[in-house]
Amino acid sequence: MRAAAMTGQAAETRLWMRERLTRRRLAITIASLLVILAVLSMAAIAIGSEHIAFGEILNVMVSEITGRASGIQPEHQTIIAEIRLPRVLMAIIVGASLSVAGAGYQALLRNPLADPYILGISTGAAVGAILATLYGQALFVSRPLAAFVGALVTIGVVYVLGRGRQGTSTDRLILAGVITNSFCSSIVIFLLTALAGSRLPSAFSWLMGDMSGEFRLIPAAFVLMAAGMVVIFGCARSLNLLMIGEEDALALGVDVKRVKLVVYITASLITGASVAISGVIGFVGLIIPHAVRLAGGSDNRLVIPASALAGAAFLLLADTAGRTIVAPREIHVGVITALVGSPVFVYLLLRRMD
């Protein structure tokens, strides 16, 4: 009895030490990513057709907070406060949201190929957003709400198509997502070319990922996406057990149906919100969670918050590159992420086939 008690105590001690190490690693990882994100944010605000010194950027930010401006060039204050800073904030919240959504889908499906774009959820949200743009005033439907509904409908269609006689297969779900993505993309192109009229150029610009508009939606989008990311992070322990297997998770007390429903709906919500304010941006939710798992392991208590910060930094870097590489012209951020993400997708697909 005494030996059994000592063995149990030793097991508890090992578990406590592992928790402690995980928290320490989480703290170090988050702190490092926050520093990287802060540096990239300052660089993104400074770089452009009009270069602005870091000191002046700090002065403008202080003046925006305190309302006191001293020694600041008015044109620089306008550039920072009305153009670059909102763009940086948009890239951060969209990149974080798409990455967390991707991490959630990958954990649920136990498949590194799962991504809001590949599963067709982003393009499904785009269908809803475009319909709201064209007919929203008549139907009294806002674009963010329509994008969320489009994302939910799409994930439902993918789930139904992915079911077989022996249940749901993750590979079937991925294939169903690819098919649904193609179908929704066709609907988007049809709606834009047939109905957009004079708004066609701006609509196509939005479709390829656009960080230069809808700044007025940033506060509401931030609250919505932050709440969604917190909900998914709250499911991290359950997702860890689900990655072992649904039967094992059930045996360990996880309410599998509830966790899957919560993560699916929440990930679709933040994906729809991202599409509503920035358009369709692919592969962020594929690349970032996979890279985080390679670097730090598969514990979702680390993967989810680290993916949020790494995704924010990645999209911010992609947007900065897109607006500076061929300045004064601009490459849409969705093009940059596709150039990076497509080879990664092919690599993961080939490795999974092997």
Backbone torsions as a table, in degrees:
resi	resn	phi	psi	omega
1	MET	NA	-44.4	-179.2
2	ARG	-63.8	-39.6	179.2
3	ALA	-64.9	-40.5	179.4
4	ALA	-64.5	-39.9	178.8
5	ALA	-64.3	-41.0	179.2
6	MET	-65.4	-38.4	178.3
7	THR	-63.3	-43.5	178.3
8	GLY	-63.5	-39.6	178.5
9	GLN	-65.0	-39.3	178.1
10	ALA	-64.1	-39.4	178.7
11	ALA	-64.1	-41.3	178.1
12	GLU	-64.2	-38.2	179.3
13	THR	-64.3	-43.3	178.6
14	ARG	-62.9	-41.2	179.1
15	LEU	-63.5	-42.3	178.6
16	TRP	-63.1	-41.9	179.4
17	MET	-64.9	-39.3	179.2
18	ARG	-65.8	-39.6	175.4
19	GLU	-60.1	-44.3	-178.3
20	ARG	-63.5	-43.0	179.2
21	LEU	-65.3	-38.3	179.2
22	THR	-63.5	-42.6	179.5
23	ARG	-66.0	-39.4	178.5
24	ARG	-64.8	-44.5	179.5
25	ARG	-64.7	-38.8	177.5
26	LEU	-61.1	-45.3	-179.1
27	ALA	-62.4	-44.0	-179.9
28	ILE	-64.8	-43.9	-179.0
29	THR	-63.5	-47.2	-178.5
30	ILE	-63.6	-43.1	179.5
31	ALA	-62.1	-42.7	179.6
32	SER	-63.4	-44.7	-179.4
33	LEU	-67.6	-34.3	176.8
34	LEU	-63.8	-40.5	177.6
35	VAL	-63.5	-45.7	179.1
36	ILE	-60.1	-44.7	-179.1
37	LEU	-64.0	-39.8	179.0
38	ALA	-64.2	-42.7	179.1
39	VAL	-64.2	-44.9	179.5
40	LEU	-64.6	-36.2	179.3
41	SER	-64.3	-45.3	178.0
42	MET	-62.8	-41.9	179.6
43	ALA	-65.0	-40.8	-179.7
44	ALA	-63.9	-36.6	178.1
45	ILE	-72.2	-34.3	-176.7
46	ALA	-76.6	-35.8	-172.0
47	ILE	-85.1	139.1	176.7
48	GLY	162.3	-170.7	178.7
49	SER	-60.4	-28.9	175.4
50	GLU	-116.2	106.3	-179.4
51	HIS	-74.6	135.0	-178.7
52	ILE	-124.0	131.5	-178.5
53	ALA	-69.0	150.5	-179.2
54	PHE	-58.7	-39.3	-179.7
55	GLY	-60.5	-41.0	179.9
56	GLU	-70.0	-33.7	176.4
57	ILE	-60.6	-45.6	178.7
58	LEU	-62.5	-40.4	178.6
59	ASN	-62.0	-41.9	179.3
60	VAL	-64.6	-43.0	180.0
61	MET	-63.2	-41.9	177.9
62	VAL	-63.3	-41.2	-179.8
63	SER	-66.7	-34.6	177.9
64	GLU	-66.7	-33.1	-179.0
65	ILE	-79.8	-45.6	-174.6
66	THR	-90.4	-21.7	-176.8
67	GLY	82.6	7.9	179.6
68	ARG	-111.0	121.7	179.9
69	ALA	-115.6	128.5	178.3
70	SER	-143.1	125.0	177.3
71	GLY	69.1	26.4	-178.7
72	ILE	-109.7	132.6	176.3
73	GLN	-70.1	127.7	-176.4
74	PRO	-57.2	-38.9	-178.7
75	GLU	-66.6	-35.2	177.4
76	HIS	-67.9	-38.1	177.8
77	GLN	-63.7	-39.6	177.9
78	THR	-64.9	-45.7	-179.6
79	ILE	-60.0	-45.3	-176.5
80	ILE	-71.8	-52.8	-171.2
81	ALA	-73.8	-31.4	-173.2
82	GLU	-107.1	-15.3	-176.9
83	ILE	-121.6	-63.5	-169.7
84	ARG	-76.2	-44.9	-178.9
85	LEU	-62.9	-46.8	175.6
86	PRO	-60.0	-36.2	179.1
87	ARG	-65.7	-41.3	177.5
88	VAL	-62.3	-45.1	-180.0
89	LEU	-62.6	-39.2	179.0
90	MET	-65.1	-44.6	178.8
91	ALA	-60.8	-39.0	-178.6
92	ILE	-65.8	-49.7	-175.5
93	ILE	-71.9	-35.3	178.7
94	VAL	-70.7	-45.5	178.7
95	GLY	-60.8	-42.6	178.5
96	ALA	-64.5	-43.0	-177.3
97	SER	-65.3	-47.3	-179.4
98	LEU	-63.7	-37.0	-179.9
99	SER	-68.4	-43.1	178.8
100	VAL	-66.3	-40.4	176.2
101	ALA	-60.4	-44.4	177.9
102	GLY	-61.8	-42.1	178.3
103	ALA	-62.0	-39.6	178.4
104	GLY	-65.3	-46.4	178.7
105	TYR	-62.6	-42.6	-179.1
106	GLN	-63.9	-38.7	178.6
107	ALA	-68.8	-41.7	179.9
108	LEU	-65.3	-44.6	-175.2
109	LEU	-88.6	-8.2	-177.4
110	ARG	52.5	45.8	-175.7
111	ASN	-145.8	120.9	-178.6
112	PRO	-69.8	-8.9	179.8
113	LEU	-85.9	-9.6	-178.9
114	ALA	-69.3	133.2	-175.3
115	ASP	-162.5	143.3	-179.9
116	PRO	-54.7	-32.8	-179.2
117	TYR	-77.5	-49.0	-177.5
118	ILE	-65.2	-35.8	178.0
119	LEU	-73.7	-5.4	178.3
120	GLY	86.0	2.0	-175.3
121	ILE	-70.3	-38.8	179.2
122	SER	-63.9	-44.0	-179.8
123	THR	-72.7	-31.5	173.5
124	GLY	-63.5	-41.4	175.4
125	ALA	-64.1	-36.1	178.9
126	ALA	-64.3	-38.2	176.7
127	VAL	-59.5	-47.5	178.5
128	GLY	-61.7	-42.5	-178.8
129	ALA	-64.6	-40.9	-179.3
130	ILE	-68.7	-41.0	176.8
131	LEU	-61.2	-38.6	177.8
132	ALA	-67.7	-36.9	178.3
133	THR	-64.3	-39.6	-177.0
134	LEU	-80.6	-39.3	-172.2
135	TYR	-126.0	8.1	-173.5
136	GLY	-60.0	-39.5	-178.4
137	GLN	-65.2	-36.9	179.5
138	ALA	-72.2	-34.0	-177.0
139	LEU	-95.6	-3.0	-178.3
140	PHE	57.2	42.9	-179.5
141	VAL	-120.9	130.4	178.3
142	SER	-81.9	158.1	-178.9
143	ARG	-65.1	-44.3	177.3
144	PRO	-59.8	-41.2	179.3
145	LEU	-64.7	-43.7	179.4
146	ALA	-64.1	-37.8	177.5
147	ALA	-64.3	-40.9	178.1
148	PHE	-63.4	-44.6	178.5
149	VAL	-62.5	-42.6	177.2
150	GLY	-60.2	-40.5	178.3
151	ALA	-65.6	-42.7	-179.9
152	LEU	-65.0	-44.2	178.7
153	VAL	-61.1	-41.6	-178.8
154	THR	-64.2	-45.9	-179.9
155	ILE	-64.5	-32.0	175.2
156	GLY	-66.0	-43.8	178.0
157	VAL	-62.9	-44.8	179.4
158	VAL	-60.8	-41.5	-179.0
159	TYR	-65.1	-42.2	179.3
160	VAL	-65.3	-45.7	179.6
161	LEU	-65.6	-29.2	-177.7
162	GLY	-81.4	-7.3	179.6
163	ARG	-81.6	136.8	175.4
164	GLY	-117.7	-171.4	179.7
165	ARG	-66.0	-29.1	-178.0
166	GLN	-101.6	22.1	179.1
167	GLY	103.7	-165.4	-176.8
168	THR	-90.1	128.0	176.6
169	SER	-106.4	135.3	-179.4
170	THR	-63.8	-37.7	178.7
171	ASP	-66.0	-38.6	176.2
172	ARG	-64.6	-37.6	178.3
173	LEU	-64.0	-42.1	178.2
174	ILE	-63.0	-44.8	178.8
175	LEU	-62.9	-42.7	177.3
176	ALA	-62.0	-37.1	177.4
177	GLY	-64.8	-42.4	178.7
178	VAL	-62.0	-42.9	179.1
179	ILE	-64.9	-45.8	179.5
180	THR	-62.9	-38.5	177.5
181	ASN	-59.7	-45.5	179.3
182	SER	-63.4	-42.1	-179.1
183	PHE	-65.4	-46.0	179.4
184	CYS	-65.1	-36.3	176.8
185	SER	-61.8	-39.0	177.9
186	SER	-64.4	-41.2	177.9
187	ILE	-62.9	-42.2	179.3
188	VAL	-60.0	-48.4	-179.5
189	ILE	-61.8	-41.2	178.9
190	PHE	-62.2	-47.4	-179.0
191	LEU	-61.2	-40.7	-177.8
192	LEU	-69.7	-45.4	-176.0
193	THR	-75.0	-33.1	-175.2
194	ALA	-88.1	-30.5	-169.4
195	LEU	-122.4	-17.9	-173.0
196	ALA	-71.3	-31.5	178.3
197	GLY	62.1	-126.5	-177.2
198	SER	-68.0	-16.1	-180.0
199	ARG	-86.9	5.4	-174.9
200	LEU	-58.9	-48.1	-179.1
201	PRO	-59.3	-45.7	-179.6
202	SER	-68.1	-32.8	178.9
203	ALA	-67.3	-42.7	177.5
204	PHE	-65.6	-36.6	176.9
205	SER	-61.1	-44.6	177.4
206	TRP	-63.3	-38.3	-177.2
207	LEU	-63.5	-30.2	-178.6
208	MET	-88.9	7.1	-179.5
209	GLY	93.6	111.1	-173.5
210	ASP	-134.9	117.6	179.8
211	MET	-97.7	8.8	-172.0
212	SER	-103.2	5.3	-177.4
213	GLY	-136.1	179.1	177.6
214	GLU	58.0	35.7	179.6
215	PHE	-64.6	-26.6	-178.5
216	ARG	-65.7	-19.8	-179.0
217	LEU	-88.1	-5.1	-173.9
218	ILE	-59.1	-48.6	-178.0
219	PRO	-58.8	-48.0	-179.7
220	ALA	-65.4	-40.6	179.4
221	ALA	-63.8	-38.8	179.8
222	PHE	-62.0	-46.1	-179.6
223	VAL	-61.8	-46.3	-178.2
224	LEU	-63.3	-48.5	-176.9
225	MET	-69.2	-39.2	178.6
226	ALA	-62.3	-42.6	177.9
227	ALA	-62.3	-42.3	178.8
228	GLY	-62.9	-41.7	179.6
229	MET	-66.2	-36.1	177.4
230	VAL	-64.9	-40.9	178.8
231	VAL	-61.8	-46.2	-179.7
232	ILE	-65.5	-39.8	176.9
233	PHE	-62.9	-34.6	177.5
234	GLY	-64.6	-19.8	178.0
235	CYS	-94.1	7.9	-171.9
236	ALA	-59.0	-44.9	-179.3
237	ARG	-63.0	-43.6	178.6
238	SER	-64.4	-38.3	177.6
239	LEU	-64.9	-36.2	175.8
240	ASN	-58.5	-43.4	-179.9
241	LEU	-71.9	-35.5	177.9
242	LEU	-64.6	-31.1	179.3
243	MET	-67.1	-22.8	174.6
244	ILE	-73.1	-38.5	-178.5
245	GLY	153.3	147.0	-176.0
246	GLU	-66.0	-39.4	-179.7
247	GLU	-64.8	-42.7	177.8
248	ASP	-64.5	-39.8	179.0
249	ALA	-63.7	-41.5	176.8
250	LEU	-61.3	-42.8	-179.9
251	ALA	-63.2	-28.4	-179.3
252	LEU	-91.9	8.0	172.2
253	GLY	95.6	10.5	179.8
254	VAL	-81.8	131.0	173.3
255	ASP	-80.7	88.6	-169.7
256	VAL	-60.5	-46.2	-177.7
257	LYS	-61.6	-42.7	-179.2
258	ARG	-65.6	-44.7	-179.4
259	VAL	-62.5	-44.7	-179.7
260	LYS	-62.9	-43.0	-179.6
261	LEU	-63.8	-45.1	-179.1
262	VAL	-62.0	-46.5	-177.1
263	VAL	-69.2	-42.1	178.7
264	TYR	-59.9	-48.9	-177.3
265	ILE	-66.3	-44.5	-177.8
266	THR	-66.2	-44.1	178.3
267	ALA	-63.0	-37.9	177.1
268	SER	-67.3	-36.8	179.3
269	LEU	-62.8	-49.1	-177.2
270	ILE	-73.3	-27.3	173.9
271	THR	-67.3	-45.6	178.3
272	GLY	-61.3	-40.1	177.8
273	ALA	-64.7	-39.3	178.3
274	SER	-63.0	-45.5	179.7
275	VAL	-64.1	-38.6	-177.6
276	ALA	-61.1	-36.4	-175.7
277	ILE	-98.3	-19.9	-173.5
278	SER	-131.9	-2.4	-177.7
279	GLY	86.1	-168.1	-175.7
280	VAL	-89.7	117.4	178.2
281	ILE	-125.1	113.6	-173.2
282	GLY	-94.7	159.7	167.5
283	PHE	74.3	-6.8	177.2
284	VAL	-63.0	-44.6	179.3
285	GLY	-71.6	-10.4	175.4
286	LEU	-90.2	-50.3	-172.4
287	ILE	-69.2	-50.2	-166.8
288	ILE	-67.9	-52.0	179.0
289	PRO	-59.9	-36.9	178.6
290	HIS	-64.4	-43.5	179.0
291	ALA	-64.4	-39.5	179.4
292	VAL	-64.8	-41.2	178.7
293	ARG	-65.2	-38.7	177.4
294	LEU	-62.8	-38.2	-175.3
295	ALA	-83.0	-35.7	-171.0
296	GLY	-128.2	7.2	-179.3
297	GLY	95.6	177.2	-171.2
298	SER	-103.5	9.9	177.8
299	ASP	-68.5	115.7	-175.2
300	ASN	-67.3	-16.7	173.5
301	ARG	-66.2	-24.7	174.5
302	LEU	-96.9	-41.7	-173.4
303	VAL	-61.7	-43.6	-173.5
304	ILE	-67.7	-53.1	178.6
305	PRO	-67.6	-35.7	178.4
306	ALA	-67.2	-37.0	177.2
307	SER	-64.4	-37.7	178.8
308	ALA	-59.4	-48.9	-178.0
309	LEU	-72.1	-41.8	179.4
310	ALA	-66.4	-38.5	177.3
311	GLY	-65.4	-39.7	176.0
312	ALA	-61.5	-44.9	179.9
313	ALA	-65.6	-40.4	-178.7
314	PHE	-64.7	-47.4	-178.0
315	LEU	-68.7	-35.0	176.1
316	LEU	-62.9	-43.2	178.0
317	LEU	-65.0	-41.8	179.6
318	ALA	-64.1	-42.0	179.5
319	ASP	-66.8	-40.8	178.6
320	THR	-63.8	-41.8	177.6
321	ALA	-63.7	-42.1	-177.9
322	GLY	-63.4	-32.9	-178.3
323	ARG	-93.3	-4.5	-178.9
324	THR	-116.3	-24.8	-175.0
325	ILE	-60.2	-45.9	-177.8
326	VAL	-117.9	31.1	-179.7
327	ALA	-53.4	142.4	10.4
328	PRO	-83.5	-1.9	174.6
329	ARG	-76.6	172.1	-173.9
330	GLU	-136.8	135.8	172.2
331	ILE	-96.5	127.0	-177.6
332	HIS	-63.4	144.7	-174.4
333	VAL	-63.0	-31.0	177.7
334	GLY	-64.6	-30.1	176.5
335	VAL	-69.1	-42.7	179.4
336	ILE	-62.6	-46.9	-178.7
337	THR	-66.0	-33.5	177.3
338	ALA	-68.9	-38.3	177.8
339	LEU	-62.2	-36.3	178.8
340	VAL	-81.7	-41.2	-171.7
341	GLY	-78.4	-32.5	-177.8
342	SER	-59.3	-48.6	176.8
343	PRO	-61.3	-36.2	178.2
344	VAL	-64.4	-41.4	178.2
345	PHE	-62.0	-45.6	179.1
346	VAL	-61.2	-42.8	179.5
347	TYR	-61.3	-46.9	-179.7
348	LEU	-65.0	-38.0	179.3
349	LEU	-64.5	-46.3	179.8
350	LEU	-64.5	-40.0	-179.9
351	ARG	-66.3	-36.3	178.9
352	ARG	-69.8	-34.8	178.7
353	MET	-67.9	-32.6	177.9
354	ASP	-70.5	NA	NA
